[in-house]
Structures are given as structure tokens and as C-alpha cells.
């Protein structure tokens, strides 16, 4: 989730926290950036598991390391994990998608994806979460360096020198199962990024007989006008984070604009399905009267969309929540409440119905070892008490993927650049 913090909000991950707390102080902006990195990756489908119970005597084993600020993950039909990596600070086009096999071997699928240094806190912002449908991978490209700090506290201006033309977009990557099994990787060039921005489909070859094609499904505006009394050209940045595939549509959370967007997969036409209002603080509690909602992870159950609202700094207990959204009308309601830093929700089917795994990111104001508050919680029903699944420390987790066949839960960690597995039955 390093790509989870929006320059305007306290959201999570690389796309960055999306917090508007920065309007109050630069310290809060930094918090937002840290949180944004914790960004969430969405699974987009319910999984099967008979029983979820933590092994208290086992550690979360590292499966793969050396990842470039991993944000999202998805399990393929071949049994591999695809991991989106937001990239390395001050290294342009270091965003990447990796293939991680069950034994932990990492191979590059696609390198050279855009990465820009985020103005809110100086962290990397590039590929956010990803999902897969058939042989097509959909990945959300975050805000990058599309905006810069304005002259007034809490203000933002368009960046006149953006490092990539495909920030704030959704890419579709088409690959064969043979390419997934054997490829040694592809690299996107700056010229090919320009071609994608111009509406062209790019075919990549690595010289070994492997090919993939890449296209832009939808290119969102980098920002929207948000005039202030003393700065009429102030803007609010866009930051697509979570993506879920429907039969004809994509559903995309935008942590920068606090929206859920519905995209026609064939035409790329899009419209706002739901907007999320600021979350009111509890009466008498410490902190501001309200915080930014910061939508991050998205999944689905029983025909409804489930959206995690990460909330913003100071990450007050009980403010974060999971929202249920009707995929047609956009009507929304609280689904799971009482959370603190929810970045993803995963419905898990079992013999008795559906359980819900909720991934919570860290809430400490600065990077800490061990991190504070990161956990995976299980809910038997939306209104039941939570049971903690992980008995090991998670270092700013950003996404979950469940292998139904082995009962293995994989979690990406932003802070250590690792993929770990959490033991469950």
C-alpha cells in the first residue's frame, strides 16, 4: 500500500493517505503519506474456507522479499500471486508487477510502470491495487507526481512537469498462461507510455517468444478544481486505488476524491456510483470533528460491493468502517463498523455462510518497529465481535490474497517490502 496516500487526504498506502489533515499541518500530511503506502489491494471475489482459526504458535513466514513497496496482490488460476509494486522513491518508472510462485520465487511480469514522488510526504506513488479476470490483469495507477504543494497551507496546484502521462488510469494487461509460467519479464518504455496515453494498444515482446499486450481502459483526470478563497486555482488530486471486475464494468475506488466509480469495460466511459462523506468523530472523543473517508479496498458479496474506508489521521478508534454499496443505485450503508484503519475486506465462504476478513493497517504517526495496530480480524457476521487471525507482527500490510486450495492467506507488507503467509486452518 505505499501508493495509497492521496496528496489531499490521510488515506493509506503508496497512493497515499488522501488526507486533508495536511490542511492543518505538514506533520499530518506526512502521516497521510505513510498511511497511503499501506494501501489496500482488493481481491474482488469471495473465497472458500471451511474454518478460519489462527495458529498461535506459528509465525507469519516470509515468502518473498525485495519487493518495491508492494501494494496489491491477486491469486492467478495457475496458483501464482501477482503483486503490484508502487516503486522506489526518486527512481522514475520503477513501478512493477511481479509473479511470485508458491515456493517464493519472484519473476518480473512487467517493469517500467510509472512512479512519481508524492508531494504530500515524499514517498513513491505508482501502481496501486490490481485484480484479474480470465487472462487479463487490471491495475490501478495512482496519482504519482501530478500535483505539487501550493503557496497556502493545505493547497495543491497542478504539476507542470508530470513524469508520466498514464498516472490516474486503469491498465489492462493481457497475457497467456504460457507467458505467466515461463516469462522472464517485460519492460514498458517511456515512448510506449506515450502510446498508451494516446489510446494505442502496446504489444511487448521479450525476445524469448513471450508476448503481452497492454492498454489503457480508462484515463481519469489527474485532478479537479477545488478553489479556495485566497487561491482560486487550487485543485484536489485524483488517486484510483482499488479495482474490482464485474461482468461488463470495473468498479474503482478513488481515495483522492472519496468516490466509487463505475467504468464500462468496453468503452471506458465512467460515472460516479457513490461518494463518501467525511466521517464524524464520536462525541467527546479526542481529535477533529470529522475525518476524510479515504476509500481503498473493494470486494463483493451477495451482489453488493464492500468498500473499506481507511479514514484519515489521527486514525481514531472506531472511525474507520466497511461500507456496503448497491452496484446499480449506489445506495450505501454501514456494513462493519468500529474499525480504526481498515484497508481491505475479504468475504470468505464456508459451510455456515460467509465470514469476513478485515485487514487493518498501522496507525502510529511515524514508522515504528514493531508497527502499531496492524491486524487481520475475522467477523462471523457483520455485527459480530472480531477475532484476531494473525498472531505475528505485520509491518504495514497492504493487501490479502487467499489460496482456497491450500488455505494459505498471503499478505503484502509495505514497510519491509515482503510477501508473508499467515497460517490459518
C-alpha positions as CSV (number, residue, x, y, z in Angstrom):
1,X,0.0,0.0,0.0
2,X,2.7,2.7,-0.4
3,X,0.8,4.0,-3.3
4,X,-2.2,4.7,-1.3
5,X,-2.0,8.1,0.1
6,X,-3.7,10.9,-1.7
7,X,-2.0,14.2,-1.6
8,X,-5.2,15.7,-0.3
9,X,-6.1,13.1,2.3
10,X,-5.0,10.9,5.2
11,X,-5.6,7.7,3.3
12,X,-3.4,4.7,3.0
13,X,-0.5,3.4,1.0
14,X,1.6,4.5,-1.8
15,X,-1.4,6.1,-3.4
16,X,-1.3,7.7,-0.1
17,X,-3.5,8.5,2.6
18,X,-5.5,11.1,0.8
19,X,-5.7,13.1,3.9
20,X,-7.0,16.6,4.2
21,X,-5.4,16.8,7.6
22,X,-2.5,18.3,5.8
23,X,-4.5,21.5,5.7
24,X,-3.9,21.6,9.4
25,X,-0.2,20.7,9.4
26,X,2.6,19.3,7.4
27,X,3.1,16.7,10.1
28,X,-0.4,15.3,9.3
29,X,0.4,15.3,5.6
30,X,3.4,13.1,6.3
31,X,1.1,10.8,8.3
32,X,-1.2,10.6,5.4
33,X,1.6,9.7,3.1
34,X,2.8,6.9,5.4
35,X,-0.7,5.6,5.6
36,X,-1.4,5.8,2.0
37,X,1.5,3.4,1.4
38,X,-0.3,1.0,3.4
39,X,-2.8,0.9,0.5
40,X,-5.0,-2.0,0.1
41,X,-5.3,-4.4,-2.6
42,X,-8.6,-5.8,-3.5
43,X,-9.5,-9.4,-4.1
44,X,-12.8,-8.7,-5.8
45,X,-14.3,-12.2,-5.2
46,X,-15.4,-14.4,-2.3
47,X,-13.3,-17.4,-1.4
48,X,-14.0,-20.7,0.2
49,X,-12.7,-21.8,3.5
50,X,-14.1,-24.2,6.0
51,X,-12.7,-22.8,9.2
52,X,-10.5,-19.8,10.0
53,X,-8.5,-20.2,13.2
54,X,-5.1,-18.8,13.9
55,X,-2.2,-21.0,14.9
56,X,-0.9,-19.1,17.9
57,X,2.4,-21.0,17.9
58,X,3.3,-20.1,14.3
59,X,4.9,-17.1,12.8
60,X,4.0,-15.3,9.6
61,X,6.6,-16.8,7.3
62,X,8.2,-14.6,4.7
63,X,7.5,-16.0,1.2
64,X,9.3,-13.3,-0.9
65,X,11.3,-10.2,-0.1
66,X,12.9,-7.4,-2.0
67,X,9.6,-6.1,-3.3
68,X,9.4,-2.4,-4.2
69,X,6.8,-1.2,-1.8
70,X,4.1,-3.8,-2.6
71,X,0.5,-2.6,-2.6
72,X,-1.8,-5.1,-4.1
73,X,-1.9,-8.9,-4.8
74,X,-4.1,-11.3,-6.6
75,X,-4.0,-15.1,-7.0
76,X,-4.0,-16.5,-10.5
77,X,-5.6,-19.6,-11.9
78,X,-2.0,-21.0,-12.2
79,X,-1.6,-20.7,-8.5
80,X,0.8,-17.8,-8.6
81,X,0.5,-14.5,-6.9
82,X,0.7,-11.3,-8.9
83,X,2.0,-8.4,-6.8
84,X,1.8,-4.7,-7.7
85,X,4.7,-2.7,-6.5
86,X,4.5,1.1,-6.4
87,X,8.2,1.6,-7.0
88,X,11.2,3.3,-5.4
89,X,11.3,7.0,-4.3
90,X,13.1,9.2,-6.8
91,X,13.5,6.4,-9.3
92,X,11.2,7.2,-12.3
93,X,9.3,4.3,-13.9
94,X,10.3,1.9,-11.1
95,X,6.7,0.6,-10.7
96,X,6.5,-3.1,-11.3
97,X,4.2,-6.2,-11.3
98,X,5.9,-9.4,-10.1
99,X,4.9,-13.0,-10.3
100,X,5.5,-14.9,-7.1
101,X,5.3,-18.7,-7.2
102,X,4.1,-20.7,-4.2
103,X,7.8,-21.6,-3.3
104,X,8.6,-17.8,-3.1
105,X,10.4,-17.5,-6.4
106,X,9.9,-14.0,-7.8
107,X,9.9,-13.1,-11.5
108,X,9.1,-9.9,-13.2
109,X,5.9,-9.7,-15.3
110,X,6.0,-6.0,-16.2
111,X,8.6,-3.4,-15.2
112,X,8.9,0.3,-16.2
113,X,5.5,1.3,-14.8
114,X,5.2,4.9,-13.8
115,X,6.4,6.1,-10.3
116,X,6.3,9.7,-9.1
117,X,7.3,11.1,-5.8
118,X,4.2,12.2,-3.9
119,X,4.2,15.9,-2.9
120,X,2.4,15.2,0.5
121,X,5.2,13.2,2.1
122,X,7.9,12.5,-0.4
123,X,7.0,8.8,-0.9
124,X,6.7,6.8,-4.0
125,X,3.3,6.7,-5.9
126,X,2.7,4.4,-8.8
127,X,0.8,1.1,-9.3
128,X,-1.8,0.6,-6.6
129,X,-4.0,-2.5,-6.3
130,X,-4.7,-5.0,-9.1
131,X,-7.2,-7.8,-9.9
132,X,-7.6,-10.4,-12.6
133,X,-10.4,-11.6,-14.8
134,X,-9.6,-14.6,-17.1
135,X,-6.2,-13.8,-18.6
136,X,-6.4,-10.0,-18.1
137,X,-4.8,-8.2,-15.2
138,X,-6.3,-4.8,-14.3
139,X,-4.1,-2.5,-12.3
140,X,-4.8,1.0,-10.9
141,X,-2.1,3.5,-11.5
142,X,-2.1,6.1,-8.7
143,X,-1.6,9.8,-8.5
144,X,2.2,9.9,-8.9
145,X,3.5,13.5,-9.0
146,X,0.5,15.0,-10.7
147,X,0.2,17.8,-8.1
148,X,2.6,19.9,-6.2
149,X,2.3,21.9,-2.9
150,X,0.5,25.2,-3.2
151,X,1.5,28.5,-1.5
152,X,-1.3,28.3,1.0
153,X,-1.4,25.7,3.8
154,X,-3.5,22.8,2.6
155,X,-3.4,23.9,-1.1
156,X,-2.4,22.0,-4.2
157,X,-1.5,23.0,-7.7
158,X,-1.2,21.1,-11.0
159,X,2.4,19.9,-11.6
160,X,3.6,21.5,-14.9
161,X,6.2,18.7,-15.2
162,X,4.4,15.4,-14.6
163,X,6.8,12.4,-15.1
164,X,4.3,10.1,-16.8
165,X,1.2,10.5,-19.0
166,X,-0.6,7.5,-17.6
167,X,-0.9,8.4,-13.9
168,X,-4.5,8.1,-12.6
169,X,-5.5,5.4,-15.0
170,X,-6.5,1.8,-15.2
171,X,-4.3,-0.5,-17.3
172,X,-5.4,-3.8,-18.8
173,X,-2.6,-6.3,-19.3
174,X,-3.4,-9.4,-21.4
175,X,-1.2,-12.4,-21.0
176,X,-1.3,-16.1,-21.8
177,X,-1.0,-18.8,-19.2
178,X,2.2,-19.9,-21.0
179,X,3.7,-16.4,-20.6
180,X,2.8,-16.5,-16.9
181,X,4.5,-19.8,-16.4
182,X,7.8,-19.0,-18.2
183,X,8.3,-15.4,-18.9
184,X,11.4,-13.6,-17.6
185,X,9.6,-10.3,-17.8
186,X,8.8,-7.3,-20.0
187,X,9.6,-3.6,-19.7
188,X,7.5,-0.6,-20.6
189,X,9.4,2.3,-22.2
190,X,8.6,6.0,-21.8
191,X,7.6,6.1,-25.5
192,X,5.2,3.2,-25.0
193,X,3.7,5.1,-22.1
194,X,3.1,7.9,-24.5
195,X,1.5,5.5,-27.0
196,X,-0.8,4.1,-24.3
197,X,-1.8,7.7,-23.3
198,X,-2.7,8.3,-26.9
199,X,-5.2,5.4,-26.9
200,X,-3.0,2.8,-28.6
201,X,-2.6,-0.8,-27.6
202,X,1.1,-1.8,-26.9
203,X,2.4,-5.2,-27.6
204,X,5.5,-6.2,-25.7
205,X,8.0,-8.9,-26.6
206,X,11.0,-10.0,-24.5
207,X,12.9,-11.8,-27.3
208,X,12.1,-15.2,-25.8
209,X,8.9,-15.7,-27.8
210,X,6.7,-14.3,-25.0
211,X,4.3,-11.5,-25.7
212,X,1.8,-9.5,-23.7
213,X,-0.4,-6.6,-24.7
214,X,-1.2,-3.5,-22.6
215,X,-3.9,-0.9,-23.0
216,X,-5.5,1.9,-21.0
217,X,-9.1,1.0,-20.1
218,X,-9.8,4.4,-18.6
219,X,-7.7,7.6,-18.0
220,X,-9.2,9.7,-15.2
221,X,-8.4,13.4,-14.9
222,X,-5.4,14.0,-12.7
223,X,-7.3,16.5,-10.5
224,X,-10.4,18.5,-10.1
225,X,-10.8,22.2,-9.5
226,X,-11.2,23.0,-5.8
227,X,-10.9,26.7,-5.4
228,X,-10.0,28.3,-2.1
229,X,-10.9,31.9,-1.2
230,X,-7.3,33.0,-1.5
231,X,-6.3,30.5,-4.2
232,X,-8.8,30.1,-7.0
233,X,-6.7,27.7,-8.9
234,X,-6.4,25.2,-6.1
235,X,-7.0,21.6,-7.1
236,X,-7.9,18.2,-5.5
237,X,-6.0,15.3,-6.9
238,X,-7.4,12.0,-8.2
239,X,-6.0,8.7,-6.9
240,X,-7.5,5.5,-8.2
241,X,-6.7,2.8,-5.7
242,X,-8.9,-0.4,-5.6
243,X,-10.3,-2.1,-8.7
244,X,-13.0,-4.8,-8.9
245,X,-14.1,-6.6,-12.1
246,X,-17.8,-7.1,-12.9
247,X,-19.4,-8.7,-16.0
248,X,-19.4,-5.5,-18.0
249,X,-17.9,-3.0,-15.6
250,X,-15.0,-2.1,-13.5
251,X,-15.6,-0.6,-10.0
252,X,-12.8,1.7,-8.9
253,X,-12.2,3.4,-5.6
254,X,-10.7,6.8,-5.7
255,X,-9.0,7.7,-2.5
256,X,-8.2,11.2,-3.6
257,X,-11.7,12.2,-4.5
258,X,-13.5,9.9,-1.9
259,X,-15.6,8.2,-4.6
260,X,-16.5,4.9,-6.1
261,X,-16.6,5.0,-9.9
262,X,-18.3,2.6,-12.3
263,X,-16.4,2.1,-15.6
264,X,-17.7,0.5,-18.8
265,X,-15.0,-2.0,-19.7
266,X,-15.7,-1.8,-23.4
267,X,-15.9,1.9,-23.9
268,X,-14.0,3.3,-21.0
269,X,-17.0,5.6,-20.1
270,X,-17.3,6.2,-16.4
271,X,-19.5,7.8,-13.8
272,X,-19.5,8.2,-10.1
273,X,-21.5,5.5,-8.4
274,X,-21.2,6.7,-4.8
275,X,-19.5,9.5,-3.0
276,X,-18.4,9.1,0.6
277,X,-18.8,11.9,3.1
278,X,-16.4,12.8,5.8
279,X,-16.8,10.6,8.9
280,X,-18.0,12.3,12.1
281,X,-15.9,11.7,15.2
282,X,-17.6,10.3,18.2
283,X,-19.0,12.9,20.6
284,X,-16.5,13.9,23.3
285,X,-13.6,11.9,21.6
286,X,-10.2,13.5,21.0
287,X,-9.3,14.6,17.5
288,X,-11.0,16.7,14.8
289,X,-14.9,16.8,14.4
290,X,-14.6,14.7,11.2
291,X,-12.0,12.9,9.1
292,X,-11.7,12.0,5.4
293,X,-13.3,8.6,4.5
294,X,-10.5,7.6,2.0
295,X,-12.0,4.6,0.2
296,X,-9.3,1.9,-0.5
297,X,-10.0,-1.8,-0.9
298,X,-13.1,-3.2,-2.6
299,X,-14.7,-6.6,-2.8
300,X,-18.2,-8.1,-3.3
301,X,-20.7,-10.4,-1.6
302,X,-24.3,-11.3,-2.3
303,X,-24.4,-8.8,-5.2
304,X,-23.2,-5.9,-3.1
305,X,-19.9,-4.0,-3.2
306,X,-17.9,-3.8,0.0
307,X,-15.7,-0.7,0.3
308,X,-13.1,-0.2,3.0
309,X,-13.0,3.4,4.3
310,X,-9.5,3.8,5.7
311,X,-10.3,7.2,7.3
312,X,-7.6,9.8,7.9
313,X,-5.2,10.9,10.6
314,X,-5.2,10.9,13.6
315,X,-6.8,7.4,13.0
316,X,-9.2,7.5,15.8
317,X,-10.6,4.2,17.2
318,X,-13.9,3.2,15.8
319,X,-14.0,5.8,12.9
320,X,-12.9,3.5,10.0
321,X,-15.5,1.2,8.6
322,X,-16.7,-1.1,5.7
323,X,-19.5,0.3,3.6
324,X,-21.9,-1.8,1.5
325,X,-22.8,-0.2,-1.8
326,X,-25.5,-1.2,-4.2
327,X,-23.8,-1.8,-7.6
328,X,-26.8,-0.3,-9.5
329,X,-28.2,2.5,-7.4
330,X,-25.0,3.4,-5.5
331,X,-27.0,3.4,-2.2
332,X,-24.7,2.8,0.7
333,X,-24.9,1.7,4.3
334,X,-22.5,0.8,7.1
335,X,-21.6,-2.9,6.9
336,X,-18.8,-3.4,9.5
337,X,-18.1,-0.5,12.0
338,X,-15.8,0.1,14.9
339,X,-12.6,-0.2,13.0
340,X,-9.5,2.0,13.0
341,X,-7.5,1.6,9.8
342,X,-9.4,-0.8,7.5
343,X,-7.8,-1.1,4.1
344,X,-9.4,-4.2,2.7
345,X,-12.2,-6.7,3.3
346,X,-12.3,-10.2,2.1
347,X,-15.6,-12.3,2.2
348,X,-14.8,-15.9,2.9
349,X,-17.5,-18.6,2.1
350,X,-17.8,-21.5,4.5
351,X,-20.3,-24.2,5.3
352,X,-22.3,-21.9,7.5
353,X,-22.4,-18.9,5.2
354,X,-19.8,-16.1,4.9
355,X,-17.1,-14.8,7.2
356,X,-15.3,-11.5,6.7
357,X,-11.6,-10.9,7.0
358,X,-10.7,-7.3,7.5
359,X,-7.1,-6.1,7.1
360,X,-6.2,-3.1,9.3
361,X,-3.1,-1.1,8.6
362,X,-0.8,0.6,11.2
363,X,-2.0,3.8,12.9
364,X,1.2,5.0,14.5
365,X,2.1,8.6,13.4
366,X,5.6,7.5,12.3
367,X,7.2,4.3,11.1
368,X,7.8,2.2,14.1
369,X,9.3,-1.3,14.9
370,X,7.3,-3.2,15.7
371,X,4.4,-1.3,14.0
372,X,1.3,-0.5,16.0
373,X,-2.1,-1.8,15.4
374,X,-1.8,-3.8,12.1
375,X,-4.0,-6.9,12.2
376,X,-6.3,-9.2,10.4
377,X,-9.7,-9.5,12.0
378,X,-12.4,-12.1,11.4
379,X,-16.1,-11.4,11.7
380,X,-18.6,-14.3,11.7
381,X,-21.3,-11.7,10.7
382,X,-21.0,-8.0,10.0
383,X,-22.2,-7.1,13.5
384,X,-20.3,-9.8,15.4
385,X,-17.3,-9.3,17.6
386,X,-14.0,-9.5,15.9
387,X,-11.5,-12.4,16.4
388,X,-7.8,-11.6,15.6
389,X,-6.4,-14.0,13.0
390,X,-2.7,-13.2,12.9
391,X,-0.6,-13.9,16.0
392,X,2.5,-12.4,14.4
393,X,3.5,-8.8,13.7
394,X,2.5,-7.3,10.4
395,X,4.6,-4.5,9.0
396,X,2.2,-2.0,7.4
397,X,0.2,-4.6,5.5
398,X,-1.5,-3.5,2.3
399,X,-3.4,-6.5,0.8
400,X,-4.6,-10.0,1.3
401,X,-5.0,-13.0,-1.1
402,X,-6.4,-16.3,-0.1
403,X,-5.4,-19.6,-1.7
404,X,-8.6,-21.7,-1.3
405,X,-6.8,-24.9,-2.2
406,X,-4.2,-24.7,0.5
407,X,-5.9,-22.5,3.0
408,X,-3.0,-20.1,2.8
409,X,-3.5,-16.4,3.4
410,X,-0.9,-14.2,1.7
411,X,-0.3,-10.6,2.9
412,X,1.9,-7.9,1.3
413,X,3.9,-5.7,3.7
414,X,4.8,-2.2,2.6
415,X,7.3,-1.4,5.3
416,X,9.6,-4.5,4.7
417,X,8.9,-5.0,1.0
418,X,7.8,-8.6,1.7
419,X,5.1,-11.1,1.0
420,X,4.2,-13.2,4.0
421,X,1.8,-16.1,4.6
422,X,-0.4,-16.1,7.7
423,X,-1.1,-19.6,9.0
424,X,-4.8,-20.4,9.2
425,X,-6.9,-23.6,9.2
